[in-house]
Amino acid sequence: MSAQPVSPSRLSLNQITTKNWSLPEAVQGCLDAGIPAIGLWRDKVAETGVAEAAKLVREAGLAVSTLCRGGFLTAPDPDGRHAALAENLRALDEAAELGTDTLVLVVGGLPDGSRDLVGARERVAELLAELAPHAGDLGVRLAIEPLHPMFCADRAVVSTLGQALDLAERFPVEQVGVVVDSYHVWWDPELASQIARAGARIASYQVCDWTLPLPADALLGRGHVGDGHIDFRTMTEQVTAAGYTGWIEVEIFNDTIWNTPGADTLRTMIERHHAHVEAP
Amino acid sequence: MSAQPVSPSRLSLNQITTKNWSLPEAVQGCLDAGIPAIGLWRDKVAETGVAEAAKLVREAGLAVSTLCRGGFLTAPDPDGRHAALAENLRALDEAAELGTDTLVLVVGGLPDGSRDLVGARERVAELLAELAPHAGDLGVRLAIEPLHPMFCADRAVVSTLGQALDLAERFPVEQVGVVVDSYHVWWDPELASQIARAGARIASYQVCDWTLPLPADALLGRGHVGDGHIDFRTMTEQVTAAGYTGWIEVEIFNDTIWNTPGADTLRTMIERHHAHVEAP
């Protein structure tokens, strides 16, 4: 079975965008819509089993743009650090088995009760140093994702593309890269210069829009491309000018979209991709 | 009538923290609590009248740390720009009459329907250039407040201290400064270096804490110093090392705190100030 003829040649469905679909449903949805790639989530993969999931996407002819996600590297105690390392090594192995070259990392927030942001950031660097060689051996890149500063306390102490690059550049380019996710970085006054600086470090370009008001759960406020305040044409030009030619992954956390039939969501994704990101 | 003996010698009550108090009530609250300064809001001042408000705080012996707020400078059309200029000139005059040397500016978000962040930022610079000489003549500084990036679309296209300094440094130091507000800047990986750079540009140091979860209205999520994730001791040391010796203003937007009796709020402010910001 091979993929349908595809029009949006660089578009990838990040699986969280169709959260209510199982992995087999998401794979079929991509085939039906002509979307050539998928970004997988570890929890969904686990439901199917890693080997079976790998077989499923391979036989469908889909590329795996990323695996989401590793990270959470800020534990201060030896047990916490050891557990984080073990978990990330498993995630790297899964990424290799699934056939993707990119493991997205959400680095983790402040440990409970801590206000030591500088220390938390140092621990991220330390654990990256332990993981990077293993990633290189497997041919999988650790892709540091700066998260919007509103998630600094609880999810990611890496908040800007510049900061992610400061970390990534300590390692060989094939071992550690960065994610440019429109939602997290669009506001940054240094965005243009940091995307240019990123160059070959860009391991993934993820898109969704900044919409207002923020919902009660700030995690779930992302909108379809075109529904909010982000200038995708300009950002895509900048990412392209930096040399990135890889997948453009739509990753949306939004209850309303999650409750929309998946096929409708994919149709909207393709329309918006052509209207705002890449002309057909 | 003179102020009571004061222990927290640099503490100022930003009036929004006791939103349900009128100006006369807030002035009396500061006197009762021994707080020597107040940051005024234009809407509260207008209820009393500018001349009467000026007389009230002067006779109470209170310093006026700031006037909040001017700004909203991103309108793209001539009428909108003209109206913004006129409004800010009025605010500068009020600041001078009230006896403060600092007008806090929230620069404004993206105009309706616009995704042109670069253009909006340019318009802020253009209107600052028109306002700055008038501010200098009155002895009032325009204090650019970078707002947290989650307010970039709708309230302030200036999101970092570095960006605020890039703007401020185009003008004489006595005309344009910056606000360091802990809530807005605490996450910034460049915070230490940008505070050091700011030096004499620091026109105001405002404090409140980053608490989670964010409430339904993200504007209202601020907590008392000590209730959240911010390391105030370190930030205060950095601001002090940069040469700032002015007021430390507590500015909290929070429905629960607004519904607390003002005297209780001021007591908590003083306790937290001594515990986390400045030893008594």
Boltz contact constraints between the chains, C-beta under 6 A:
constraints:
  - contact:
      token1: [A, 110]
      token2: [B, 229]
      max_distance: 6.0
  - contact:
      token1: [A, 115]
      token2: [B, 229]
      max_distance: 6.0
  - contact:
      token1: [A, 115]
      token2: [B, 231]
      max_distance: 6.0
  - contact:
      token1: [A, 149]
      token2: [B, 149]
      max_distance: 6.0
  - contact:
      token1: [A, 149]
      token2: [B, 187]
      max_distance: 6.0
  - contact:
      token1: [A, 150]
      token2: [B, 150]
      max_distance: 6.0
  - contact:
      token1: [A, 152]
      token2: [B, 187]
      max_distance: 6.0
  - contact:
      token1: [A, 153]
      token2: [B, 210]
      max_distance: 6.0
  - contact:
      token1: [A, 153]
      token2: [B, 229]
      max_distance: 6.0
  - contact:
      token1: [A, 154]
      token2: [B, 212]
      max_distance: 6.0
  - contact:
      token1: [A, 159]
      token2: [B, 187]
      max_distance: 6.0
  - contact:
      token1: [A, 163]
      token2: [B, 189]
      max_distance: 6.0
  - contact:
      token1: [A, 187]
      token2: [B, 149]
      max_distance: 6.0
  - contact:
      token1: [A, 187]
      token2: [B, 152]
      max_distance: 6.0
  - contact:
      token1: [A, 187]
      token2: [B, 159]
      max_distance: 6.0
  - contact:
      token1: [A, 189]
      token2: [B, 163]
      max_distance: 6.0
  - contact:
      token1: [A, 210]
      token2: [B, 153]
      max_distance: 6.0
  - contact:
      token1: [A, 212]
      token2: [B, 153]
      max_distance: 6.0
  - contact:
      token1: [A, 212]
      token2: [B, 154]
      max_distance: 6.0
  - contact:
      token1: [A, 214]
      token2: [B, 218]
      max_distance: 6.0
  - contact:
      token1: [A, 216]
      token2: [B, 216]
      max_distance: 6.0
  - contact:
      token1: [A, 218]
      token2: [B, 214]
      max_distance: 6.0
  - contact:
      token1: [A, 229]
      token2: [B, 110]
      max_distance: 6.0
  - contact:
      token1: [A, 229]
      token2: [B, 115]
      max_distance: 6.0
  - contact:
      token1: [A, 229]
      token2: [B, 153]
      max_distance: 6.0
  - contact:
      token1: [A, 231]
      token2: [B, 115]
      max_distance: 6.0
